[in-house]
Amino acid sequence: MPFDGISAKFITDTFNRDLTGGRVEKALQPERDEIVLVIRARGENHRLLLSASANCARIQITKNQKENPAVPPVFCMLLRKHIVGGKVEKFSHADFDRIIEIEFLTTNDFGESCKKYIVIEIMGRYSNIMLLNEDKKIIDSVKHIDFDISSVREVMPGRQYVLPPQQDKISPQLLISNKNECRQVFLPENTNEIKEMRIDKFILERIKGFSPMLAREICELSDIDPKHRCNEILFGTDSLKNIDLLSSALHSLFEKLDVQENISNVFFKDHSMNQSFDFYFMDMKQYEFKKSFSSFCEAMDFFYSSKDKSERLTQKKSDLTRVISNNIDRCLKKIGIQNAALKEAAESDKYKLFGELITANIYRIEPNISNISLVNYYSETSENVNIPLDPHKSAVNNAQLYFKKYTKAKSTGLNAAKQLTDAESELAYLQSAMQMLELSSDSNEIAEMRAELSTGSYIKVKSKKNKNGKNAKEKTISKPKSYCSEDGFEILVGKSNVQNDYLTLKLASNSDYWFHTKNIPGSHVIIRAKGQAVSDSTILEAASLAAHFSKASSSDNVPVDYTFVRNVHKPSGAKPGMVIYENQKTVYVTPFNPEK
């Protein structure tokens, strides 16, 4: 996560501008490792969030609110005692380390003015939040660290607060507004260790407060591959040119640290912009897909809200994903067994032939033999057939044994064929259900999928009772996604198999157009034609949506079938979302993400 030392400096300057002089109105602790201070400053309330979460450690102003526990934790009560009502004096950071200190002017138990401090250390799984008295002794902390946990320093009530061990790196304070000092960064000793180091790692190890993303950005601004070794970049034939490029890039980056001229960004992995993975308070040349915000805290709110929503959805989906995956594996195993049974059943005619040939040649078969070669009268060439025999049985009993095998194999074949058809149909449904689950984007859609799987007896869900003790009525099906084509036609997309059925079989009219990826799990898509002619461009738009909301969303040239709704039918007893259709046409399209 790119909350680095440079970010700490930037956000400290921001808070000194916006929050100093403010008064602490409330102290909350919605999570074990997270506190919120409500600060009244500049005529409005600001929610200052401090998080010591291993994955999301940060300090920011947030607009998001979480439910607080009914009984405040001990640390929260201490904050209320020592900080609430106090005045925010200043924010400071420890020389571009990810350590921010907030100084408060408050009163002690005797009503005398005194200073208290909150220190947040943003260090991954070692992150912590501490409350200090005016002598910088620890009153308490979110996480207690004794010498059994860390041999470097203790973080315990009553101990003197000391900074973590400092890193032997160049402070950005020496580099800001000094291009000559920036150049000195790239004039290291010519050692084997440095020569073999990647240039981006060298920058990371050289400058205090830098994150891997910033180190890569310096290389990007210099048009230098970050994977190249220092031996080539700093000590090669073009070293002077490269050093000039790198030092200029570093100097220009420091020039962007002006709080007043900042546009913050959240960066995404691809053009779909569905999954954010980085953020920063300035633009990054290395990333193509981004969303801009007017403040760093707004960008963080968006990033962490999306991250939290994604993690919560993943957590809610996990048990359903496991259920569907287990049943898919069961179906695949069943299909394998039934195919083997069909293969064996294909031998039934051979068993019948053996029985008939033995019966026709009983007089020729001697007792106690294990096989015999008999002429196949049913063959045009009358070739001999070698027939295995049970030497402990008579010829008549051997014939009866083969006739029984024939009857059993034939019956097995008929049953296996039915079982195979059912298993393949269930597999198609489960694969479709998995795709619908992956497309689910909120809790209601996941709840619908859970109800759908419950109806199919894949999971058990306890019935909710109303006040009268009776089963509560199930929620109505949520609305499908709705889009508008360039020609003004409404295009509807199903978000679950139950919704696909509702969309196709109840909501759509016979003259509407129906779309679905060919032999690929995905959503039902409807063009509400309302009896009007639909242009080819609208058909391609709907087909592109059907491709996007399918398992082939990452592919190109996806086949999509389309026909009128009147040509789509649901077989009796078919599972949700499973239909058959006729008189279809097929187009090949590239998936289109409407949220882009």
Protein Blocks (a to p, Z undefined) as FASTA:
>chain_A
ZZdfklmmmmmmmmmmmmgopacfbdcdfbfkbccddddeehiacdddddfbfklgccdd
dfbdcdddfbdcfklmmmmmmmgopacfbdcdeehiacdcdddddddfkopacddddddd
dehjlgccddddfkopafbdfbdcdfklpmkbccdehiacddddddddddfklmgoplkl
mmmmmmccddfklmmpcfklmmmmmpghiafklmmmmmmmnopafkbcfklmmmmmklmm
mmmmmmmmmmmmmmmmpmklcccddddfblnomaccbdcfbdcfkbmbdcddfbfklmmm
mmmmmmmmmmmmmmmmmmmmmmmmmmmmmmmmmmmmmmmmmmmmmmmmmmmmmmmmmmmm
mmmpcghiabdcdddfkbmklpacdddddfkbcfklmmmmmmmmmmmmmmmmmmmmmmmm
mmmmmmmmmmmmmmmmmmpcbfklmmmmmmmmmmnopaccdddddfkopacddddddddd
ddddfkopacdddfbfklmmmmmmmmpcfkbccdddehiacddddddfkopacdfklmmm
mmmmmmmmpcklmbghiacddddfklpccdehiaehiacdehiacdddddddfkZZ
